[in-house]
Amino acid sequence: MSAKHINGENRISERAQHFLKALIERYIRDGQPVGSRTLAKDTGLDLSPATVRNVMADLEDLGFVSSPHTSAGRVPTVAGYRFFVDSLLTVRPPTDEDLARMRWRFEQLTDSATLLENTSRLLSGLTHMAGVVMVPRHERNAFRQIELLPLSGARVLAILVTSEGEVHNRIIFTERPFRPAELEEAANYLNQMFTGQDLREVRKRLVEDLRQTHERMDRLMLRAMQLAHPVVESAEGRGDCHIAGQTNLMEFGELANLERLKQLFDAFHQKREILHLLDRCIVADGVQIFIGEESGYGLLNDCSLVTATYRIDQYVVGVLGVIGPTRMDYPRVIPLVDVTARLLSAALRPQ
């Protein structure tokens, strides 16, 4: 979140928030820049056009709206959408018709593979955008043992054995050569710390610990974490995902650039970057929202991703969600994604 956004939250008046909410709701609906006269009508406030323009100028100064060169109206920015989602959103729960349709779809299927694929189609059909569902990784595949062996030069061979009997090897390039005794000490530390733990939890712990400042770890801990992370990540794998309804994105004018669509569809086909985004969501339980460039993935700068985790028993095993334009109907899409994740979790629960 930008400093401008944080400061803006403190400075934005109640009236400006009212106008920002109305502007974003109108822009989501029509996809056209919103002018002062339209806003005055939508808000129902008896204000002069000049007053409305002044409020819009304030919102533009805060970075919440911008003015396209070809129009006197304003459109929301990523910061504006973020403030709307975090502070102004009034969600609309799924209609009875939508809920009945969703429950019926889940009741018809018992095979988990078919269930996951159909869930992506269900999300696409309900939202008229792209639906995506991550395939669960190996259930309860646990960390059994790791061994670290020195190779020539500044290289280390990491060998990880899982509870399923799988053996994963990874050559790691290090900043300096390590003595066998140093690597044995690091491996002993890792085995003591992680043996018997689910690989998902091990990887989550490694990611969290490596994000913390190095000063909070001694040298042994830091070295061990850095050497373990690549082999644990490859053992857990990126997996696969089902994507449905990509062509729905062609219906949105802001995404209709043919070259941009070709690149986007290539990304959907390759799945690598999409899976990387979903992977970031799986370590944070609940609904996650990436708006525009918040994803860190350039091809999705004009898109938003709304995801929710789903479970088998009490374990988070995957992520599902919707990819669409930044002007997606967040009040409707967010609860739809949340409810779909809950229904999928219930459908996957062992009988």
N, C-alpha and C positions, 0 to 999 in steps of 0.2 A: 504494500500500500504506500503511495507516495506521500511525502511530507505535505504537499499541497492538499491532498485528500484529507489527511488527518486534521490539518488546520481548518480546512473547509467545514468539517463536521462541527467544529466549535463555533464557527462564525455564521453559519447559514441560518437565516431567520426562519420562523415558523411559516411565514407567508411564502418565502422562497422555496421551502420544502414542499409546500402545497402546489406551487407552480411547477416544480421539477417533477413531482409525481404525475401531475396531469400531462406534462409534456411527454414524459417517457411512455405513459399509457397510450397516448394518442399516436406517438411514433411507432410503438409496437404494433398498433392496429393498422396504420396506414402506410408506414414506411416512407413518409414524405416529411421534409422539414416543416416544423410547426411555427406559425407566425403568431404575433402578439394578439391579433384579433381572435384567432381560433382559441388561444389559451384563455383569454378573458371570458369567452363563451363557455368553455369547458369547465372552468373553475367556478363559474356562477358568482364571481365577485364583482361588485359594482365599482370597477376601477377604470381610470382613463387609460387609453392606449399608451400614453407617455409613461404612466406608472408601471404598466406591465413591461414596457421596453426597458425601464430602469432595473426592474427585478431580473430580467433576462440578462442584462449586461453584468449584473452582480454575479449571476450563476456562471457566466462565461469567464469572468475574472477568476472565479474559484476553480475553473477547469472542469466543470460539470456538464457544460454544453459547448458546442462550437457552431460557427456559421459557415455553411458551404458557400463557396464563391458565387454560385449561380442562384442563390436564394436569399431572401431577407429573413427566412425562418431559421430556427435552430434545430440541431440534432444532439442527442446525448453522446457523451464521451464514455470511455471505459470507466473513468472515475465516477461519472454520473450514474452509470448503471450499477457500479459497486455500492455507491451510497444508497441507491434505490433498493437494491437487494438486501443490504445489511440493515437499513433503518426505516424504509418506507413501504416495504412490500406487504400487501394484504393477500395471502394465498387463497386460492379457490380450490377447495377439495374436489376430487373427481366426482362427477355427477353419478347418480344412481345407475344411469345407462352405461357409463364407462366402467363402473365397478362390476356390474353384472357381466359385461363383456370380458373383463379381465379375469374374474373368477371362473367363468365358463371355460376360457382358454386354458387355465391352469388345471382345471378338473379333468379335462379331456386327455391329458398326457401324463404318463407315468415314467417313461424313459427319460433319464436326465439329459442325455445329449440332445434329443429332440426338443425337450423342454427349454433348454438354453437357447437353441437356435430360434425357436418360436417366440421367446421372450424379446429378442431383438426386433423381430417383425411386429410384435404387439406394440412395443414402444414407438416404432416408426409409424405404425398405423394410427395410434392415438394422437401423436404430436405432429404428424406430417413433416418430420425431419428424419435424421439418421439415428437409428437405434443401435446400441452397441452393448454386448455382454461378454465379459471376460470368462473364459473357461476355467473352472477351478484347477488349482495346482494339485499335486499329489497330496492326498489327505494324510495328515499325521506322519509325514515322512520326517523322521527326526535325525538330528545330528548325533552320530555315534562316536566318530573319532577323526582327528585331523593329524597329519604328519607333515612336517616342513623339512625339506632336504635342500642343501646348498648345491647349486650348479655352477658351471664356469662363469666367470664374470659376475656382474651384479644381478644374478638371477636366482630365484628360489622356486622349487617345485612344491606346490601345495597339493596334498592328496587328502580328499575328504571321503569318508565312508558313511553312508546313511543307514538308518534302521531297516530300509528295504534291501540292503545289501548292494546298493549302487555305489560305484567308485568313480569319483570325479577328480580329474587332474587339471591343474592350471599352472602354467609357468608365469611367474610374476617378476617383472623387472623392477629392481629396487635401486635406491639412491647410492647404495654402497654394498659391497659383499658382506655376507654375514657368516660368522663362525658356526659350526654345527652345534656348539653348546648354546649359543644364543637362540638358535631356531628351536632346539629342543625345549628350552625354557619357555619360549612363546607358545609352542604347541601344548606343553603341559598346562599352561595357564588357560588356554582355550578349551582344552578337554575338561578341565575342572569346572570351567564356567558354563559350558554349553551342552555337555553330554546328556542325551535323553530329551533335549528340548526340541520342539517343532521347528523345522527350518524357517518357516515364516516368521516365527518369533525371534529366532536367532538373527535373521537378516534385519528385522525391524530394530533390534537392539544395537546391531553394528552401525546401522545408518544413523540412529539417534546419537550414539556415543561419538561417532566420528564428526558429527556436526558441532559438538561442544568444543569449547576452546581446549587446545592441547595442554594448557597449563593445569587443567583439572585431572590429567592422567599422568602417571609416571611413564618412563620410557618403555618398559616392558608391555604395559597395557596398550599403549599407542601402537607399538610395533606389531603386536599380536592382532589387534583389530584391523590394521591396514593390510596385513598379509592374509587374514581370513576372509575379508569382505569379497574379493573377486571370485574365490572358489565357491563360497556359499551362494553368491548371486547366480553363478552359472549352474549350480546344483539345483537351485530352486527353479531356475528357468524363467523365461518371459512368457512361456505358454502360448495360448492362442485366444482369439476372440471372434465372435460372430458380429458382423455389421450388416444392417439391413436399411434400405430406404435412402441410400446415398443420392439417388437421382432426385429425391424431393428437394434437395438444396438448390437445384436448378430453377426452382420456382421463385426464389428470392432474388430480386433485382440486384442487390448489393453483392451477391455471390455469382452473378451470371457471366463474369468474364471467362471466356472459353479457356484461356491459358491457365488461369487460376484454378478453374474447375478440373482441368486435366491433371494438374499437380496434386490437387486435393484427392481426386479419385485414385491416383497412383499411390498416395499415402495410405488411403483406405485399403488398397490392394496389398501393399507391403506390410501394413499393420504395425511395423516396428515402433514408430513414433507414437501411434495411438496406444499401443500396449505400454509404452514407457509412461505416458500420462496416467493411464489407469493404474499402473504400478504405484505411482505417487499417491493415488487416492486410497489404496488398500491399507496403507499404514495409518490412515486417519479415519476412524469409524464414522458412519453417518453420511449425510449429504455434503458433497463438495461441489463448488462452482468455480470454474475458470472462465473469466470474461476477457475476450480479445487476447491481447499480448500477455495476459497473466499466465497463460499456458507455457510461455517461453518457447513456443514452436511457431515459427514465422508463418507457415501456411494456415494456421488457425487464428491469425490476427483479426480476421473479420468474423470469427465464429465464437460461440460459447459452448462449454461442455458442462453439463449437470450430471453428477454421478451419485450413486449410493452403493454402499457395500451390502453384500448378502452373505448369509451364513448357512453352514450345515452344522446342526446342533449349536453349540455356543461359539464355534470357530468361524471367523471371517475367512471366506475362501475365494471371494471374487468381487468384482465391481460391475455394475451395469449403468447405463446412462443414455443421454441424448446429446447429439451434436447438431447445432443449428446456428443461425445467424446471431449476432450479438443482440438483435432486437427480438429475440425469441420471447414468447409469452411466459416469462418467469413465474407469475402467480399461478399459472395452471401447470406448467411443466415440472416445477420443483415437487409439489405433492404427488404428481403422477409417478415420477421416478421413485420417490420414497415408498409409495404404496406398492409399486411393482416389485421393489426389492424385498419388501415384507412378504408379499405373496409368493415370490420365488423361494425365499427361505423356508416358508411353510410347506411348499410343494416338495422341496428336497429333503425335508426332515424324514429320517428313517421311521417306518411305520412300526 
